[in-house]
Amino acid sequence: MSIAPWFEAAAEFERDLLERNAPLAELHREVQASGAARLKSAAALRAPSPWRGITSASGMRQAIMEAEVYALLKDYAARVSASIDSADGARWAAFVDEGLTRSRRGLLVDEVRSSAAGALQLRDAWGFRPAVPNRAFIDCGCGYAESGVIGKGLCIECGELVVRRWSAEELRLLAMVPEYRGRVEEILVDTEARQQKQIGVRSETPFADVASKRARGGRALRRLRRSGRRLLVSTEGDLPSERWTQLARLTSRALQTSLPLEGRRADKRGLGAAGLAALALKGDRDILG
């Protein structure tokens, strides 16, 4: 396997641990196989126009796959927690932390560091290797992409990336509740059409006028969230997920004109809120020309 050089020490530790820990190795093989099947299903998910925002179709497909990898690594960590002793867990975490520091890829933190020993081998086996050394991941101006720590706010590039990840996680969750997804998609498609129509109207307050169309969609999502609770039953328990909520909070720290409000309103709107944030990005760009 070709683990990126920053994580080679952690990867070597994982290989050694899997060789001497038979129960862990067995679970690791099971997760690798089941994960490959889940990723195959994730590859078939489509991203309707509202969720794409300013992201290309291929970019959204990649983001959806990354969202599934994150979920798989979280599931793996929960399954193997009893099979890894505290000393091995701490040593692996130290290796990964060193690799994250050396790689300056803070955005990998939530995919790797929140998992457990064996995560790098799984990620590599599924074809999700970290970017090559010394190549800029994104043109980050806030430091979040490198450190995983937010300063005064997310720069434009990081704000767009977070919304893309949030939208992908939302689509992953909605795939588990198809009836609810259908209703959410109807609301967002209608909102997108209203937003585009408003953008074509000359106005002295274009951002506020366009935001009012998204607010209308947000109210519809709130009503659906109250009336459709029975539809939000999935194998992962309560929806939205913890990651969805975390990404919504990150969005509220973005510097773009319309994003912070969309992030702050997410809890009341529930699933569909990420799609509105993606529409906010598209609306801002279209207004600015």
Backbone as CSV, one residue per row, in Angstrom:
resi,resn,N_x,N_y,N_z,CA_x,CA_y,CA_z,C_x,C_y,C_z
1,MET,0.835,-1.202,0.000,0.000,0.000,0.000,0.872,1.255,0.000
2,SER,0.367,2.311,-0.577,1.171,3.528,-0.737,0.647,4.655,0.145
3,ILE,0.730,4.470,1.459,0.338,5.513,2.400,1.220,6.737,2.181
4,ALA,0.633,7.933,2.257,1.414,9.163,2.111,2.530,9.187,3.153
5,PRO,3.712,9.715,2.817,4.882,9.618,3.692,4.689,10.227,5.071
6,TRP,3.824,11.251,5.196,3.632,11.865,6.515,3.041,10.869,7.507
7,PHE,2.278,9.890,6.991,1.594,8.949,7.869,2.262,7.573,7.877
8,GLU,3.474,7.480,7.340,4.110,6.177,7.210,4.345,5.524,8.568
9,ALA,4.749,6.315,9.571,4.975,5.735,10.900,3.677,5.180,11.471
10,ALA,2.583,5.933,11.304,1.286,5.459,11.788,0.848,4.218,11.022
11,ALA,1.087,4.216,9.710,0.700,3.066,8.892,1.495,1.823,9.276
12,GLU,2.797,1.992,9.534,3.631,0.869,9.953,3.153,0.330,11.295
13,PHE,2.789,1.237,12.192,2.253,0.811,13.485,0.960,0.028,13.286
14,GLU,0.094,0.497,12.380,-1.160,-0.212,12.116,-0.892,-1.619,11.594
15,ARG,0.043,-1.740,10.673,0.346,-3.062,10.114,0.830,-4.020,11.201
16,ASP,1.699,-3.522,12.069,2.208,-4.351,13.165,1.085,-4.734,14.122
17,LEU,0.225,-3.776,14.437,-0.878,-4.032,15.367,-1.835,-5.072,14.802
18,LEU,-2.141,-4.976,13.530,-3.059,-5.927,12.910,-2.456,-7.329,12.865
19,GLU,-1.137,-7.427,12.766,-0.475,-8.735,12.750,-0.519,-9.410,14.116
20,ARG,-0.429,-8.628,15.182,-0.384,-9.219,16.528,-1.722,-9.200,17.258
21,ASN,-2.749,-8.626,16.646,-4.064,-8.547,17.286,-5.087,-9.200,16.359
22,ALA,-5.274,-10.501,16.536,-6.144,-11.265,15.633,-7.597,-10.784,15.638
23,PRO,-8.206,-10.526,16.816,-9.596,-10.040,16.804,-9.746,-8.724,16.039
24,LEU,-8.777,-7.818,16.217,-8.822,-6.546,15.500,-8.672,-6.774,13.999
25,ALA,-7.761,-7.664,13.620,-7.537,-7.940,12.201,-8.794,-8.496,11.541
26,GLU,-9.518,-9.343,12.268,-10.748,-9.914,11.717,-11.803,-8.829,11.503
27,LEU,-11.972,-7.961,12.493,-12.914,-6.853,12.349,-12.495,-5.926,11.212
28,HIS,-11.202,-5.708,11.104,-10.670,-4.835,10.054,-11.018,-5.385,8.673
29,ARG,-10.868,-6.689,8.498,-11.198,-7.310,7.206,-12.692,-7.188,6.908
30,GLU,-13.511,-7.377,7.941,-14.960,-7.268,7.752,-15.350,-5.853,7.324
31,VAL,-14.773,-4.864,8.005,-15.107,-3.473,7.690,-14.606,-3.096,6.303
32,GLN,-13.428,-3.594,5.940,-12.900,-3.290,4.607,-13.850,-3.804,3.525
33,ALA,-14.370,-5.026,3.712,-15.267,-5.613,2.714,-16.628,-4.918,2.695
34,SER,-17.214,-4.733,3.880,-18.530,-4.085,3.931,-18.435,-2.631,3.494
35,GLY,-17.309,-1.993,3.817,-17.115,-0.606,3.416,-17.031,-0.460,1.909
36,ALA,-16.366,-1.409,1.261,-16.271,-1.358,-0.200,-17.656,-1.445,-0.829
37,ALA,-18.526,-2.269,-0.236,-19.891,-2.391,-0.752,-20.674,-1.097,-0.544
38,ARG,-20.519,-0.498,0.639,-21.212,0.768,0.909,-20.723,1.879,-0.008
39,LEU,-19.443,1.904,-0.284,-18.901,2.926,-1.174,-19.400,2.735,-2.605
40,LYS,-19.619,1.499,-2.988,-20.175,1.242,-4.318,-21.582,1.818,-4.413
41,SER,-22.363,1.655,-3.346,-23.715,2.231,-3.324,-23.656,3.750,-3.307
42,ALA,-22.714,4.301,-2.538,-22.580,5.758,-2.458,-22.229,6.351,-3.814
43,ALA,-21.465,5.611,-4.600,-21.060,6.108,-5.917,-22.251,6.291,-6.848
44,ALA,-23.365,5.616,-6.528,-24.553,5.712,-7.377,-25.473,6.863,-6.971
45,LEU,-25.191,7.511,-5.839,-26.045,8.612,-5.390,-25.917,9.806,-6.328
46,ARG,-27.022,10.437,-6.610,-26.989,11.639,-7.440,-27.138,12.865,-6.548
47,ALA,-26.616,13.969,-7.018,-26.722,15.239,-6.296,-27.590,16.180,-7.124
48,PRO,-28.869,16.344,-6.764,-29.732,17.264,-7.507,-29.166,18.682,-7.504
49,SER,-29.591,19.463,-8.453,-29.051,20.806,-8.668,-28.953,21.666,-7.413
50,PRO,-29.990,21.740,-6.559,-29.877,22.645,-5.399,-28.675,22.348,-4.516
51,TRP,-28.346,21.081,-4.317,-27.241,20.727,-3.425,-25.876,20.985,-4.058
52,ARG,-25.817,21.026,-5.357,-24.521,21.255,-5.997,-24.057,22.695,-5.814
53,GLY,-24.971,23.637,-5.804,-24.574,25.026,-5.636,-23.611,25.453,-6.722
54,ILE,-22.372,25.757,-6.326,-21.350,26.159,-7.302,-20.347,25.033,-7.543
55,THR,-20.654,23.827,-7.060,-19.756,22.686,-7.206,-20.102,21.904,-8.462
56,SER,-19.096,21.398,-9.142,-19.330,20.576,-10.328,-19.945,19.245,-9.920
57,ALA,-20.567,18.570,-10.876,-21.159,17.264,-10.594,-20.095,16.282,-10.115
58,SER,-18.907,16.316,-10.733,-17.831,15.411,-10.317,-17.335,15.762,-8.918
59,GLY,-17.287,17.057,-8.605,-16.882,17.481,-7.268,-17.839,16.995,-6.202
60,MET,-19.144,17.013,-6.508,-20.120,16.530,-5.541,-20.036,15.021,-5.386
61,ARG,-19.792,14.308,-6.479,-19.643,12.850,-6.365,-18.484,12.506,-5.441
62,GLN,-17.377,13.227,-5.587,-16.223,13.004,-4.719,-16.567,13.313,-3.269
63,ALA,-17.287,14.400,-3.042,-17.661,14.785,-1.678,-18.584,13.752,-1.045
64,ILE,-19.496,13.191,-1.825,-20.400,12.161,-1.309,-19.612,10.920,-0.902
65,MET,-18.624,10.544,-1.701,-17.789,9.398,-1.357,-17.003,9.667,-0.081
66,GLU,-16.476,10.881,0.055,-15.729,11.239,1.261,-16.631,11.211,2.490
67,ALA,-17.887,11.621,2.331,-18.828,11.575,3.451,-19.061,10.136,3.897
68,GLU,-19.135,9.230,2.944,-19.325,7.820,3.283,-18.088,7.264,3.971
69,VAL,-16.898,7.662,3.512,-15.660,7.221,4.160,-15.636,7.676,5.614
70,TYR,-16.007,8.934,5.849,-16.042,9.439,7.224,-16.967,8.576,8.080
71,ALA,-18.166,8.295,7.575,-19.127,7.494,8.337,-18.590,6.091,8.594
72,LEU,-17.944,5.515,7.602,-17.375,4.178,7.763,-16.285,4.155,8.828
73,LEU,-15.426,5.175,8.823,-14.343,5.215,9.808,-14.872,5.442,11.215
74,LYS,-15.959,6.198,11.345,-16.591,6.365,12.660,-17.190,5.043,13.128
75,ASP,-17.856,4.341,12.215,-18.426,3.038,12.560,-17.323,2.062,12.970
76,TYR,-16.229,2.086,12.237,-15.096,1.208,12.543,-14.569,1.481,13.947
77,ALA,-14.409,2.750,14.288,-13.902,3.110,15.615,-14.802,2.568,16.716
78,ALA,-16.110,2.652,16.506,-17.050,2.156,17.515,-16.959,0.636,17.658
79,ARG,-16.752,-0.049,16.551,-16.718,-1.509,16.579,-15.447,-2.054,17.219
80,VAL,-14.321,-1.358,17.030,-13.040,-1.920,17.476,-12.566,-1.348,18.806
81,SER,-13.344,-0.477,19.416,-12.879,0.182,20.648,-12.473,-0.817,21.724
82,ALA,-13.188,-1.927,21.814,-12.875,-2.919,22.845,-11.695,-3.805,22.460
83,SER,-11.258,-3.736,21.210,-10.173,-4.603,20.735,-8.813,-3.922,20.737
84,ILE,-8.778,-2.635,21.064,-7.517,-1.880,21.081,-7.279,-1.361,22.489
85,ASP,-6.157,-1.743,23.102,-5.917,-1.262,24.465,-5.512,0.210,24.439
86,SER,-5.592,0.838,25.587,-5.400,2.285,25.673,-4.001,2.712,25.239
87,ALA,-2.984,1.901,25.551,-1.612,2.262,25.179,-1.444,2.269,23.662
88,ASP,-1.963,1.234,22.995,-1.874,1.190,21.534,-2.675,2.327,20.908
89,GLY,-3.844,2.611,21.480,-4.662,3.699,20.957,-3.966,5.038,21.073
90,ALA,-3.314,5.273,22.213,-2.611,6.541,22.428,-1.402,6.662,21.504
91,ARG,-0.693,5.559,21.310,0.485,5.608,20.437,0.070,5.895,18.995
92,TRP,-0.995,5.237,18.547,-1.484,5.480,17.186,-1.905,6.944,17.016
93,ALA,-2.625,7.475,18.011,-3.079,8.865,17.933,-1.897,9.824,17.841
94,ALA,-0.826,9.525,18.576,0.365,10.386,18.534,1.005,10.353,17.145
95,PHE,1.088,9.167,16.549,1.637,9.056,15.191,0.793,9.850,14.190
96,VAL,-0.529,9.718,14.302,-1.421,10.410,13.370,-1.323,11.918,13.553
97,ASP,-1.272,12.356,14.807,-1.144,13.796,15.060,0.135,14.349,14.435
98,GLU,1.223,13.586,14.550,2.482,14.021,13.939,2.335,14.094,12.421
99,GLY,1.670,13.100,11.847,1.463,13.098,10.404,0.613,14.258,9.942
100,LEU,-0.433,14.583,10.704,-1.292,15.712,10.349,-0.518,17.021,10.402
101,THR,0.362,17.146,11.401,1.171,18.362,11.520,2.143,18.482,10.355
102,ARG,2.809,17.385,10.037,3.790,17.405,8.948,3.130,17.625,7.591
103,SER,1.941,17.076,7.414,1.282,17.165,6.109,0.589,18.498,5.885
104,ARG,0.319,19.225,6.969,-0.444,20.473,6.882,-1.784,20.218,6.180
105,ARG,-2.441,19.137,6.586,-3.742,18.794,6.013,-4.762,18.692,7.146
106,GLY,-5.039,19.811,7.787,-5.953,19.807,8.921,-7.337,19.298,8.584
107,LEU,-7.733,19.408,7.313,-9.057,18.952,6.920,-9.193,17.433,6.960
108,LEU,-8.073,16.720,7.131,-8.146,15.269,7.283,-8.453,14.864,8.720
109,VAL,-8.445,15.821,9.628,-8.606,15.491,11.041,-9.892,14.719,11.284
110,ASP,-11.010,15.213,10.747,-12.276,14.557,11.054,-12.426,13.210,10.354
111,GLU,-11.612,12.929,9.358,-11.705,11.648,8.667,-10.822,10.584,9.304
112,VAL,-9.714,10.990,9.905,-8.747,10.022,10.418,-8.650,10.070,11.937
113,ARG,-8.406,11.247,12.488,-8.119,11.358,13.914,-9.286,10.922,14.789
114,SER,-10.511,11.059,14.294,-11.660,10.661,15.103,-11.985,9.179,14.946
115,SER,-11.144,8.440,14.230,-11.368,7.010,14.063,-10.469,6.232,15.025
116,ALA,-9.861,5.166,14.561,-9.034,4.323,15.430,-7.949,3.655,14.598
117,ALA,-7.005,3.026,15.286,-5.899,2.353,14.602,-6.434,1.381,13.557
118,GLY,-5.922,1.518,12.357,-6.412,0.736,11.225,-7.114,1.611,10.207
119,ALA,-7.446,2.845,10.606,-8.193,3.751,9.728,-7.410,4.113,8.472
120,LEU,-6.100,4.329,8.617,-5.294,4.687,7.448,-5.245,3.547,6.436
121,GLN,-5.123,2.311,6.938,-5.117,1.161,6.039,-6.452,1.031,5.315
122,LEU,-7.548,1.277,6.030,-8.864,1.210,5.400,-9.015,2.294,4.341
123,ARG,-8.636,3.507,4.713,-8.771,4.635,3.788,-7.973,4.372,2.510
124,ASP,-6.793,3.829,2.678,-5.944,3.540,1.528,-6.532,2.413,0.685
125,ALA,-7.041,1.372,1.348,-7.616,0.236,0.624,-8.826,0.658,-0.201
126,TRP,-9.555,1.639,0.296,-10.738,2.131,-0.427,-10.388,3.168,-1.490
127,GLY,-9.099,3.499,-1.609,-8.677,4.427,-2.651,-8.731,5.886,-2.268
128,PHE,-8.689,6.172,-0.964,-8.759,7.563,-0.506,-7.459,7.953,0.187
129,ARG,-6.401,8.062,-0.596,-5.108,8.459,-0.058,-5.047,9.971,0.075
130,PRO,-4.366,10.484,1.104,-4.175,11.939,1.219,-3.457,12.503,0.004
131,ALA,-3.613,13.797,-0.231,-2.998,14.462,-1.388,-1.477,14.316,-1.350
132,VAL,-0.832,14.446,-2.514,0.618,14.290,-2.584,1.315,15.386,-1.789
133,PRO,2.537,15.136,-1.287,3.236,16.123,-0.465,3.457,17.453,-1.177
134,ASN,3.371,18.500,-0.382,3.738,19.858,-0.810,2.848,20.443,-1.905
135,ARG,1.755,19.795,-2.218,0.830,20.368,-3.187,-0.308,21.031,-2.424
136,ALA,-0.629,22.255,-2.775,-1.686,22.975,-2.069,-2.999,22.221,-2.204
137,PHE,-3.645,21.976,-1.076,-4.924,21.269,-1.075,-6.006,22.205,-1.579
138,ILE,-6.118,23.370,-0.969,-6.954,24.457,-1.458,-6.219,25.759,-1.159
139,ASP,-6.651,26.830,-1.782,-6.013,28.131,-1.579,-6.576,28.761,-0.309
140,CYS,-6.107,28.264,0.839,-6.663,28.657,2.138,-6.043,29.952,2.639
141,GLY,-6.912,30.873,3.084,-6.433,32.132,3.634,-6.706,32.292,5.112
142,CYS,-7.269,31.249,5.748,-7.636,31.361,7.167,-6.885,30.380,8.056
143,GLY,-6.209,29.400,7.468,-5.456,28.426,8.246,-6.204,27.153,8.567
144,TYR,-7.516,27.131,8.341,-8.308,25.958,8.713,-7.902,24.717,7.923
145,ALA,-7.617,24.889,6.640,-7.248,23.739,5.809,-5.968,23.073,6.300
146,GLU,-5.070,23.857,6.902,-3.799,23.310,7.368,-3.868,22.799,8.799
147,SER,-4.567,23.530,9.665,-4.542,23.197,11.090,-5.809,22.517,11.586
148,GLY,-6.911,22.691,10.873,-8.183,22.192,11.374,-8.748,23.069,12.467
149,VAL,-8.123,24.223,12.700,-8.556,25.161,13.747,-9.084,26.430,13.083
150,ILE,-10.232,26.908,13.561,-10.826,28.120,13.002,-10.360,29.329,13.791
151,GLY,-9.912,30.357,13.081,-9.544,31.617,13.713,-10.753,32.529,13.787
152,LYS,-10.669,33.663,13.115,-11.781,34.615,13.129,-12.954,34.139,12.280
153,GLY,-12.686,33.285,11.352,-13.734,32.773,10.482,-13.137,31.978,9.345
154,LEU,-13.986,31.300,8.593,-13.530,30.517,7.451,-13.363,31.410,6.235
155,CYS,-12.241,31.274,5.556,-12.019,32.041,4.329,-12.985,31.564,3.244
156,ILE,-12.984,32.243,2.121,-13.903,31.910,1.036,-13.735,30.459,0.582
157,GLU,-12.480,30.041,0.377,-12.231,28.682,-0.109,-12.698,27.630,0.897
158,CYS,-12.375,27.840,2.167,-12.770,26.864,3.184,-14.283,26.866,3.388
159,GLY,-14.898,28.043,3.296,-16.348,28.116,3.409,-17.027,27.290,2.329
160,GLU,-16.529,27.400,1.111,-17.099,26.624,0.009,-16.889,25.127,0.231
161,LEU,-15.705,24.754,0.715,-15.421,23.341,0.939,-16.307,22.765,2.041
162,VAL,-16.515,23.533,3.110,-17.355,23.058,4.210,-18.794,22.869,3.742
163,VAL,-19.314,23.805,2.953,-20.679,23.659,2.437,-20.778,22.429,1.539
164,ARG,-19.747,22.189,0.747,-19.745,20.993,-0.104,-19.785,19.729,0.752
165,ARG,-19.010,19.698,1.808,-19.024,18.529,2.696,-20.364,18.399,3.421
166,TRP,-20.916,19.527,3.830,-22.213,19.512,4.516,-23.294,18.985,3.571
167,SER,-23.313,19.472,2.346,-24.298,19.018,1.362,-24.155,17.522,1.101
168,ALA,-22.913,17.043,1.005,-22.680,15.622,0.760,-23.170,14.775,1.922
169,GLU,-22.904,15.211,3.143,-23.393,14.480,4.314,-24.913,14.471,4.334
170,GLU,-25.519,15.585,3.974,-26.984,15.655,3.951,-27.564,14.681,2.929
171,LEU,-26.969,14.619,1.751,-27.444,13.686,0.732,-27.258,12.240,1.179
172,ARG,-26.166,11.961,1.881,-25.946,10.612,2.423,-27.054,10.234,3.390
173,LEU,-27.427,11.161,4.258,-28.482,10.895,5.233,-29.847,10.777,4.566
174,LEU,-30.122,11.657,3.621,-31.422,11.626,2.947,-31.628,10.333,2.163
175,ALA,-30.537,9.718,1.707,-30.656,8.449,0.987,-31.236,7.354,1.874
176,MET,-31.120,7.514,3.194,-31.653,6.528,4.139,-33.153,6.698,4.357
177,VAL,-33.681,7.871,4.010,-35.099,8.172,4.258,-35.700,8.718,2.957
178,PRO,-35.926,7.849,1.968,-36.311,8.301,0.631,-37.592,9.122,0.569
179,GLU,-38.583,8.798,1.385,-39.824,9.579,1.338,-39.574,11.006,1.806
180,TYR,-38.824,11.154,2.877,-38.495,12.492,3.377,-37.633,13.225,2.353
181,ARG,-36.696,12.516,1.768,-35.838,13.133,0.746,-36.673,13.699,-0.399
182,GLY,-37.684,12.949,-0.832,-38.516,13.419,-1.923,-39.187,14.737,-1.608
183,ARG,-39.660,14.881,-0.379,-40.330,16.122,0.015,-39.326,17.269,0.125
184,VAL,-38.152,16.973,0.668,-37.113,18.006,0.765,-36.699,18.470,-0.625
185,GLU,-36.537,17.529,-1.532,-36.115,17.897,-2.887,-37.155,18.791,-3.561
186,GLU,-38.429,18.511,-3.356,-39.481,19.366,-3.924,-39.345,20.799,-3.420
187,ILE,-39.100,20.941,-2.117,-38.965,22.279,-1.524,-37.762,23.011,-2.108
188,LEU,-36.636,22.307,-2.216,-35.418,22.973,-2.675,-35.449,23.289,-4.168
189,VAL,-36.037,22.419,-4.950,-36.161,22.713,-6.385,-37.029,23.953,-6.586
190,ASP,-38.121,24.043,-5.832,-38.981,25.232,-5.913,-38.226,26.475,-5.447
191,THR,-37.459,26.340,-4.373,-36.685,27.473,-3.853,-35.639,27.928,-4.861
192,GLU,-34.977,26.977,-5.492,-33.975,27.330,-6.497,-34.605,28.119,-7.639
193,ALA,-35.788,27.682,-8.088,-36.461,28.383,-9.186,-36.847,29.801,-8.773
194,ARG,-37.365,29.951,-7.556,-37.748,31.281,-7.068,-36.516,32.177,-6.918
195,GLN,-35.421,31.597,-6.446,-34.194,32.374,-6.284,-33.694,32.870,-7.637
196,GLN,-33.662,31.986,-8.616,-33.175,32.378,-9.937,-34.059,33.443,-10.569
197,LYS,-35.350,33.326,-10.367,-36.264,34.337,-10.910,-36.012,35.685,-10.259
198,GLN,-35.779,35.700,-8.942,-35.537,36.948,-8.227,-34.212,37.581,-8.648
199,ILE,-33.215,36.762,-8.915,-31.916,37.294,-9.340,-32.055,38.084,-10.638
200,GLY,-33.020,37.708,-11.458,-33.234,38.417,-12.713,-33.985,39.723,-12.577
201,VAL,-34.411,40.063,-11.361,-35.159,41.304,-11.119,-34.208,42.372,-10.592
202,ARG,-34.187,43.529,-11.191,-33.323,44.614,-10.726,-33.793,45.080,-9.353
203,SER,-32.832,45.293,-8.457,-33.182,45.663,-7.087,-32.036,46.429,-6.447
204,GLU,-32.376,47.307,-5.498,-31.350,48.013,-4.736,-30.849,47.164,-3.572
205,THR,-31.579,46.131,-3.230,-31.185,45.237,-2.130,-31.228,43.784,-2.625
206,PRO,-30.386,43.440,-3.592,-30.483,42.107,-4.208,-30.217,40.955,-3.248
207,PHE,-29.238,41.103,-2.354,-28.923,39.996,-1.448,-30.091,39.695,-0.512
208,ALA,-30.701,40.741,0.032,-31.836,40.552,0.937,-33.038,39.976,0.196
209,ASP,-33.278,40.461,-1.015,-34.431,39.976,-1.773,-34.282,38.501,-2.137
210,VAL,-33.072,38.121,-2.529,-32.835,36.715,-2.877,-32.874,35.846,-1.618
211,ALA,-32.331,36.357,-0.520,-32.358,35.601,0.741,-33.787,35.336,1.196
212,SER,-34.702,36.244,0.876,-36.099,36.058,1.287,-36.706,34.820,0.628
213,LYS,-36.250,34.486,-0.573,-36.750,33.284,-1.246,-36.240,32.032,-0.540
214,ARG,-34.993,32.090,-0.081,-34.468,30.944,0.681,-35.148,30.848,2.037
215,ALA,-35.468,31.988,2.628,-36.169,31.973,3.914,-37.524,31.293,3.768
216,ARG,-38.181,31.534,2.645,-39.457,30.861,2.372,-39.250,29.345,2.343
217,GLY,-38.195,28.912,1.639,-37.883,27.492,1.610,-37.540,26.960,2.990
218,GLY,-36.841,27.775,3.782,-36.501,27.378,5.141,-37.732,27.159,6.000
219,ARG,-38.733,28.008,5.838,-39.981,27.839,6.601,-40.687,26.544,6.201
220,ALA,-40.630,26.230,4.916,-41.230,24.975,4.458,-40.501,23.772,5.060
221,LEU,-39.177,23.860,5.159,-38.411,22.777,5.783,-38.760,22.629,7.257
222,ARG,-38.960,23.737,7.943,-39.334,23.670,9.359,-40.678,22.978,9.529
223,ARG,-41.635,23.299,8.651,-42.946,22.641,8.734,-42.812,21.146,8.462
224,LEU,-41.995,20.802,7.466,-41.785,19.390,7.151,-41.116,18.677,8.312
225,ARG,-40.166,19.316,8.938,-39.459,18.710,10.072,-40.429,18.365,11.199
226,ARG,-41.417,19.242,11.421,-42.401,18.975,12.477,-43.396,17.887,12.071
227,SER,-43.869,17.962,10.833,-44.923,17.036,10.400,-44.380,15.681,9.949
228,GLY,-43.117,15.634,9.558,-42.569,14.406,8.993,-41.616,13.657,9.894
229,ARG,-41.710,13.874,11.197,-40.774,13.205,12.115,-40.813,11.686,11.973
230,ARG,-41.995,11.149,11.704,-42.128,9.687,11.599,-41.314,9.128,10.433
231,LEU,-40.993,9.988,9.472,-40.236,9.544,8.301,-38.739,9.509,8.559
232,LEU,-38.299,10.154,9.640,-36.864,10.262,9.924,-36.387,9.095,10.778
233,VAL,-36.588,7.899,10.274,-36.158,6.688,10.959,-35.117,6.009,10.078
234,SER,-33.917,5.824,10.622,-32.844,5.214,9.836,-32.052,4.243,10.691
235,THR,-31.179,3.495,10.040,-30.328,2.544,10.753,-29.276,3.249,11.592
236,GLU,-29.057,4.536,11.357,-28.062,5.293,12.120,-28.677,6.028,13.308
237,GLY,-29.946,5.763,13.591,-30.581,6.429,14.722,-31.144,7.777,14.333
238,ASP,-31.126,8.700,15.279,-31.715,10.012,15.046,-30.991,10.766,13.939
239,LEU,-31.763,11.427,13.101,-31.225,12.284,12.053,-31.628,13.723,12.338
240,PRO,-30.787,14.684,11.965,-29.498,14.589,11.286,-28.409,13.984,12.187
241,SER,-27.263,13.745,11.597,-26.129,13.166,12.307,-25.333,14.238,13.045
242,GLU,-24.468,13.783,13.932,-23.583,14.707,14.652,-22.688,15.464,13.679
243,ARG,-22.214,14.781,12.652,-21.348,15.436,11.665,-22.116,16.517,10.907
244,TRP,-23.358,16.238,10.552,-24.191,17.242,9.869,-24.274,18.504,10.719
245,THR,-24.506,18.324,12.015,-24.609,19.469,12.923,-23.285,20.213,13.027
246,GLN,-22.179,19.472,13.099,-20.859,20.108,13.170,-20.580,20.954,11.926
247,LEU,-20.929,20.429,10.768,-20.690,21.157,9.523,-21.595,22.383,9.415
248,ALA,-22.802,22.289,9.955,-23.685,23.460,9.985,-23.058,24.564,10.832
249,ARG,-22.497,24.181,11.967,-21.861,25.176,12.842,-20.633,25.790,12.178
250,LEU,-19.880,24.984,11.459,-18.740,25.524,10.715,-19.211,26.525,9.664
251,THR,-20.301,26.210,8.994,-20.838,27.110,7.971,-21.208,28.458,8.564
252,SER,-21.664,28.459,9.802,-22.035,29.725,10.447,-20.823,30.617,10.693
253,ARG,-19.609,30.062,10.516,-18.377,30.838,10.710,-17.780,31.296,9.380
254,ALA,-18.473,31.059,8.282,-17.955,31.431,6.961,-18.030,32.936,6.752
255,LEU,-17.167,33.450,5.879,-17.091,34.883,5.618,-17.978,35.329,4.459
256,GLN,-18.535,34.378,3.693,-19.394,34.760,2.581,-20.620,35.527,3.076
257,THR,-21.177,36.358,2.223,-22.277,37.247,2.598,-23.444,36.516,3.242
258,SER,-23.899,35.435,2.620,-25.157,34.811,3.032,-25.013,33.524,3.831
259,LEU,-23.816,32.958,3.911,-23.666,31.640,4.529,-23.894,31.597,6.036
260,PRO,-23.354,32.536,6.821,-23.497,32.412,8.273,-24.940,32.241,8.735
261,LEU,-25.852,32.994,8.144,-27.256,32.897,8.536,-27.821,31.521,8.214
262,GLU,-27.452,30.981,7.066,-27.936,29.644,6.699,-27.438,28.605,7.703
263,GLY,-26.194,28.742,8.145,-25.662,27.808,9.132,-26.357,27.928,10.477
264,ARG,-26.635,29.164,10.904,-27.267,29.372,12.212,-28.704,28.858,12.252
265,ARG,-29.377,28.848,11.129,-30.777,28.423,11.089,-30.941,26.916,10.873
266,ALA,-29.844,26.208,10.730,-29.905,24.799,10.344,-30.649,23.933,11.349
267,ASP,-30.425,24.139,12.639,-31.041,23.277,13.645,-32.559,23.284,13.552
268,LYS,-33.137,24.436,13.268,-34.596,24.537,13.193,-35.142,23.979,11.881
269,ARG,-34.337,24.029,10.841,-34.793,23.562,9.530,-34.608,22.069,9.339
270,GLY,-33.565,21.507,9.918,-33.282,20.098,9.733,-32.756,19.799,8.343
271,LEU,-32.910,18.549,7.924,-32.386,18.130,6.625,-32.966,18.985,5.504
272,GLY,-32.090,19.437,4.640,-32.449,20.394,3.596,-31.726,21.705,3.796
273,ALA,-31.282,21.957,5.036,-30.594,23.215,5.343,-29.279,23.339,4.581
274,ALA,-28.580,22.232,4.399,-27.321,22.288,3.646,-27.582,22.648,2.189
275,GLY,-28.680,22.129,1.642,-29.045,22.491,0.280,-29.315,23.976,0.140
276,LEU,-29.942,24.573,1.158,-30.175,26.021,1.137,-28.855,26.783,1.207
277,ALA,-27.899,26.266,1.975,-26.585,26.921,2.045,-25.887,26.869,0.687
278,ALA,-26.006,25.733,-0.001,-25.418,25.625,-1.338,-26.085,26.609,-2.297
279,LEU,-27.403,26.775,-2.156,-28.113,27.764,-2.977,-27.671,29.182,-2.631
280,ALA,-27.341,29.424,-1.359,-26.855,30.749,-0.958,-25.537,31.066,-1.656
281,LEU,-24.646,30.085,-1.721,-23.380,30.289,-2.433,-23.633,30.628,-3.901
282,LYS,-24.525,29.865,-4.513,-24.828,30.094,-5.928,-25.494,31.454,-6.124
283,GLY,-26.412,31.811,-5.212,-27.084,33.096,-5.326,-26.124,34.263,-5.204
284,ASP,-25.220,34.193,-4.233,-24.232,35.267,-4.059,-23.368,35.416,-5.303
285,ARG,-22.931,34.285,-5.842,-22.075,34.347,-7.028,-22.828,34.941,-8.215
286,ASP,-24.085,34.532,-8.395,-24.854,35.031,-9.535,-25.154,36.524,-9.404
287,ILE,-25.387,36.992,-8.178,-25.648,38.418,-7.968,-24.403,39.239,-8.285
288,LEU,-23.253,38.733,-7.833,-21.997,39.457,-8.048,-21.509,39.354,-9.490
289,GLY,-22.080,38.414,-10.215,-21.706,38.273,-11.618,-20.394,37.579,-11.807
